[in-house]
Amino acid sequence: MNLFCNFANREKCLTNIRGTMNRKEQFIITISRQFGTGGHEIGAEIARRLGVKLLDKQILNEVAKRMPVVEDAMERIAARNPLWRDDFTNFYRMYMNKAEYDGQEHDETSHALFEAQAIAIRKIAEQESCVLVGRCGFHIFADHPNALKIFIHSTEDCRKRRIAEKYGLNLSDAAAMLVDNDYSRELYTKTFTGKDWTDARNYDISIDVRKFGINGAVDFLMNCIE
């Protein structure tokens, strides 16, 4: 069931979403988000309130174990704890510049890393309930019997102002940062899943954080879950 939720239809959303995920059984919550919506903060707070794991750099550790060829690079990434997608892109730029392989083998290697990441994520989710932010979680758990897939979005103006405040930028630089990150996420998702990142059909609930604020969005989503 795919729903767009805001203040006007929040009661309808709550009525229809309840029953989508059974909290009494092992579950997975995936959160995809546009840049500048506070989606990571929302996911982290939901994980904290539910008392479950937030999947982050441990994924990198699992990938490194499965693919020794990139172990050193992955360890450096995990040590810095950056945005996984950004370092994934940077690593491959360096890797492809130095490697003596053709484009097809590069593509196969990048897809192999994505699949290794997906396997690691699924392995963790098999062991315990958790919240996964980003990393194409909606695709990885598309057929999971007890998953709640969420998309966090907002207007460009709202996101631009939040980015400017968070990173100490002027609105022009914030707008450029927004465009770059949205494009990166869209390309990453399309490349590895073949799906449109913003297609509401990928999710159980799509929420405009501008209508709620970060804390309000967490409260609303917790009501859906509980």
Salt bridges, closest charged atoms under 4 A:
GLU41 OE2 - ARG162 NH2 3.11
GLU41 OE2 - LYS166 NZ 3.41
GLU45 OE2 - ARG48 NH2 2.65
GLU45 OE2 - ARG49 NE 2.95
GLU62 OE2 - LYS65 NZ 3.97
ASP86 OD1 - ARG85 NH2 2.66
ASP87 OD2 - ARG80 NH2 2.78
ASP107 OD1 - HIS111 ND1 3.39
GLU128 OE2 - LYS53 NZ 2.74
ASP157 OD2 - ARG161 NE 3.14
ASP182 OD2 - ARG159 NH1 2.86
ASP199 OD2 - ARG201 NH2 2.71
ASP204 OD2 - LYS149 NZ 3.77
ASP208 OD2 - ARG210 NH2 3.50
ASP219 OD1 - ARG49 NH1 2.82
GLU226 OE2 - ARG23 NH1 3.34
